[in-house]
Amino acid sequence: MRADLRQDLPRLMAVMVSAFEPTWGEAWTKRQVEDSLLTSLCRYFLISPRGLPVAPDEQAAGFTLSRSIAGETELLLLAVDPQFRRQGLGALLVQQLIEETRDQAGTRIFLEMRKGNPAEHLYRNLGFVPVGERPNYYKTTSGERIDAVTFALPI
């Protein structure tokens, strides 16, 4: 494991645990995050409560986890610790991903989320539009099935 990831993974996972409501089953395990970052296609970005890249030994307030291939980026996870929500950190994280994708000559960013996710408002405000739907894709801990909606943002 890379030294920066060894330091960052506990901070990323702390945000993951606090940000994702267990009912929806959206949080990833530590192993899933580690495995995704073994490839050069995936990357993460941690943000501090001040809205800046997280410094060594500083608490992370949020993160993105994404992967890029053939000019397209997929936002796999976006999370902001509930104590730091409503401060624009989610928008800063997505804007950072947009700029990074643009800098790498990317053409589109995709994301998928459960229908009814309150983050939809954020994504739409940043220019994402729905491009597809997967009926009954997600399963809650109670067994309820929820549709997935795919959004895209042309760069």
C-alpha positions in Angstrom: 0.0 0.0 0.0 1.3 3.5 -0.9 2.4 5.6 2.1 -0.1 8.4 1.3 -3.0 5.8 1.0 -1.9 4.2 4.3 -2.3 7.6 6.0 -5.4 8.6 4.1 -7.4 5.4 4.2 -8.4 5.7 7.9 -9.6 9.3 7.2 -11.5 8.3 4.1 -13.1 5.4 6.0 -14.1 7.7 8.9 -16.0 9.9 6.5 -17.5 6.9 4.8 -18.9 5.5 8.1 -20.3 8.9 9.2 -21.7 10.0 5.8 -23.6 6.9 4.5 -26.8 5.9 6.2 -26.6 2.1 6.7 -30.2 1.6 5.5 -29.2 2.2 1.9 -26.1 -0.1 1.8 -24.1 2.5 -0.2 -20.9 2.6 1.9 -18.0 0.6 0.7 -15.8 -1.6 2.9 -12.2 -0.8 3.5 -11.3 -3.8 1.3 -13.4 -2.5 -1.6 -11.7 0.9 -1.4 -8.2 -0.6 -1.2 -8.9 -3.0 -4.1 -10.3 -0.2 -6.3 -7.2 1.9 -5.6 -4.8 -0.9 -6.6 -5.4 0.0 -10.3 -4.0 3.2 -11.9 -7.6 3.9 -13.1 -9.0 4.9 -9.7 -8.1 7.8 -7.6 -9.4 9.6 -4.5 -9.4 13.2 -3.2 -9.8 14.2 0.4 -11.0 17.7 1.4 -10.5 19.4 4.7 -13.2 21.2 6.7 -11.7 24.4 5.3 -12.4 23.3 1.8 -8.7 22.7 0.9 -6.8 19.5 0.2 -6.4 17.7 3.5 -3.1 18.2 5.2 -1.1 15.5 7.0 -2.8 14.5 10.3 -5.8 16.8 9.5 -9.3 15.4 9.7 -11.0 14.8 6.4 -14.4 16.4 5.9 -15.2 14.7 2.6 -13.9 12.7 -0.3 -14.4 11.6 -3.9 -13.5 8.2 -5.3 -13.4 8.0 -9.1 -12.0 6.1 -12.0 -11.1 7.3 -15.5 -10.6 5.4 -18.8 -10.8 6.3 -22.4 -11.6 10.0 -21.7 -14.5 9.3 -19.4 -14.6 9.6 -15.6 -17.0 7.8 -13.3 -17.7 9.3 -9.9 -17.9 6.2 -7.8 -18.4 7.8 -4.4 -18.9 11.3 -3.0 -19.2 11.7 0.7 -19.2 14.6 3.2 -19.2 14.1 6.9 -22.7 15.2 8.2 -21.1 17.8 10.6 -19.6 19.6 7.6 -22.6 19.5 5.2 -24.3 22.6 3.8 -21.0 24.4 3.6 -20.3 23.8 -0.1 -17.8 21.0 0.3 -19.7 18.6 -1.9 -19.8 21.1 -4.7 -16.0 21.8 -4.2 -15.3 18.1 -4.4 -17.3 17.7 -7.7 -15.8 20.8 -9.2 -12.3 19.5 -8.4 -13.2 16.3 -10.2 -14.5 18.3 -13.2 -11.3 20.3 -13.4 -9.1 17.2 -13.1 -11.1 15.5 -15.8 -10.8 18.6 -18.1 -7.1 18.8 -17.4 -6.7 15.1 -18.5 -8.7 15.9 -21.8 -11.7 13.9 -20.5 -15.0 14.3 -22.3 -17.6 13.2 -19.8 -18.2 12.4 -16.2 -20.8 9.8 -15.2 -22.3 8.9 -11.9 -25.0 6.6 -10.7 -27.2 7.1 -7.6 -30.3 5.7 -6.1 -33.5 7.5 -7.1 -34.5 10.0 -4.4 -30.9 10.6 -3.2 -30.8 14.2 -1.8 -27.5 14.7 -3.6 -29.4 14.8 -6.9 -30.0 18.6 -6.3 -26.2 19.1 -6.1 -25.5 17.2 -9.3 -28.2 19.0 -11.3 -26.9 22.4 -10.1 -23.5 21.4 -11.4 -24.9 20.5 -14.9 -25.3 16.8 -14.6 -28.4 15.4 -16.5 -30.1 12.0 -16.2 -29.2 9.7 -19.1 -30.5 6.3 -17.9 -32.3 4.3 -15.3 -31.8 0.8 -13.9 -35.1 -0.4 -12.4 -34.8 -2.1 -9.0 -31.1 -1.9 -9.0 -30.4 -1.1 -5.3 -31.6 -3.2 -2.4 -32.0 -1.7 1.1 -31.3 -3.5 4.2 -35.0 -4.1 4.6 -35.2 -5.7 1.2 -36.9 -2.8 -0.6 -35.7 -2.3 -4.2 -34.9 1.2 -5.5 -34.2 2.4 -9.1 -30.7 3.7 -10.0 -30.4 6.8 -12.1 -27.3 7.5 -14.2 -26.2 11.1 -14.7 -23.7 12.5 -17.2 -21.9 15.8 -17.5 -20.2 16.7 -20.8 -16.8 18.3 -20.3 
